Amino acid sequence: DMVREFADKEVRPVARAWDEKEEFPVELVKKLGSLGMLGILFPESLGGAGLGYVEYVLAVEELAKADPSLALTVAAHNSLCTNHLYQYASEELKKEVLPKLASGAWLGAWALTESGSGSDAAGMKTTARRDPDSEAGWVLNGTKAFCTNAGVGQAAVVLARSGKEGTHDISAFYVRSEEH
């Protein structure tokens, strides 16, 4: 009910104008964060709302009724970026990054698609190689396209080939945006 009311009151009246102006609703997304919608699946100990997938799907559905692109922003943030970090990042990284993502202080991005392989991960050309001289220990080399939330996000999960070609040896990397 809370998400439906929010969508009807704050999203629906302005959604068409955002699309026509090609504007991203930064302040509205921050409000969604303060309502718990950007950390809906994550425990309260990490700044999340501590809810489950049923609540998550219902919230995304209500947002989509008012503005499908905003619903996609929330879904990609929660599922693709933040959930990957929640499931697989070190405890140290989780404690550092997840509260920022869950609160809406940061928005999460996802980078899989490439112009030559679409969303076919097996055809990915972006590579990752270990580099002890790099601060992160890895160097990524390649080009991504259609990266959800990339233009407005502060944190991203970037997929890259960390071994031989094929369906194996693809790794997900946390990348922090310096611009945002």
HUVENPE-V952105 format. One record per residue. N is the residue number from 1. PSI is psi in whole degrees, 0 to 359 (none if undefined). Layout:
n=N psi=PSI
n=N psi=PSI
This chain:
n=1 psi=319
n=2 psi=316
n=3 psi=320
n=4 psi=314
n=5 psi=316
n=6 psi=313
n=7 psi=316
n=8 psi=322
n=9 psi=318
n=10 psi=341
n=11 psi=303
n=12 psi=316
n=13 psi=339
n=14 psi=357
n=15 psi=315
n=16 psi=320
n=17 psi=320
n=18 psi=314
n=19 psi=314
n=20 psi=323
n=21 psi=353
n=22 psi=47
n=23 psi=143
n=24 psi=130
n=25 psi=71
n=26 psi=310
n=27 psi=323
n=28 psi=320
n=29 psi=321
n=30 psi=322
n=31 psi=319
n=32 psi=323
n=33 psi=317
n=34 psi=337
n=35 psi=356
n=36 psi=4
n=37 psi=347
n=38 psi=1
n=39 psi=29
n=40 psi=324
n=41 psi=356
n=42 psi=150
n=43 psi=152
n=44 psi=330
n=45 psi=340
n=46 psi=17
n=47 psi=2
n=48 psi=179
n=49 psi=344
n=50 psi=25
n=51 psi=179
n=52 psi=189
n=53 psi=330
n=54 psi=313
n=55 psi=321
n=56 psi=310
n=57 psi=318
n=58 psi=319
n=59 psi=315
n=60 psi=320
n=61 psi=317
n=62 psi=320
n=63 psi=320
n=64 psi=331
n=65 psi=329
n=66 psi=322
n=67 psi=100
n=68 psi=326
n=69 psi=324
n=70 psi=321
n=71 psi=320
n=72 psi=321
n=73 psi=312
n=74 psi=317
n=75 psi=314
n=76 psi=319
n=77 psi=308
n=78 psi=308
n=79 psi=311
n=80 psi=313
n=81 psi=294
n=82 psi=319
n=83 psi=325
n=84 psi=317
n=85 psi=319
n=86 psi=318
n=87 psi=324
n=88 psi=349
n=89 psi=163
n=90 psi=158
n=91 psi=322
n=92 psi=313
n=93 psi=320
n=94 psi=312
n=95 psi=330
n=96 psi=317
n=97 psi=319
n=98 psi=319
n=99 psi=325
n=100 psi=319
n=101 psi=316
n=102 psi=327
n=103 psi=342
n=104 psi=1
n=105 psi=326
n=106 psi=152
n=107 psi=138
n=108 psi=142
n=109 psi=166
n=110 psi=130
n=111 psi=97
n=112 psi=311
n=113 psi=139
n=114 psi=154
n=115 psi=328
n=116 psi=347
n=117 psi=2
n=118 psi=226
n=119 psi=16
n=120 psi=97
n=121 psi=327
n=122 psi=334
n=123 psi=6
n=124 psi=139
n=125 psi=340
n=126 psi=133
n=127 psi=159
n=128 psi=131
n=129 psi=144
n=130 psi=139
n=131 psi=102
n=132 psi=342
n=133 psi=346
n=134 psi=142
n=135 psi=321
n=136 psi=344
n=137 psi=356
n=138 psi=153
n=139 psi=126
n=140 psi=141
n=141 psi=117
n=142 psi=186
n=143 psi=135
n=144 psi=158
n=145 psi=154
n=146 psi=48
n=147 psi=109
n=148 psi=125
n=149 psi=7
n=150 psi=322
n=151 psi=346
n=152 psi=354
n=153 psi=158
n=154 psi=346
n=155 psi=144
n=156 psi=152
n=157 psi=120
n=158 psi=127
n=159 psi=137
n=160 psi=154
n=161 psi=119
n=162 psi=9
n=163 psi=211
n=164 psi=163
n=165 psi=154
n=166 psi=197
n=167 psi=349
n=168 psi=172
n=169 psi=36
n=170 psi=130
n=171 psi=156
n=172 psi=133
n=173 psi=138
n=174 psi=127
n=175 psi=127
n=176 psi=131
n=177 psi=128
n=178 psi=340
n=179 psi=332
n=180 psi=none
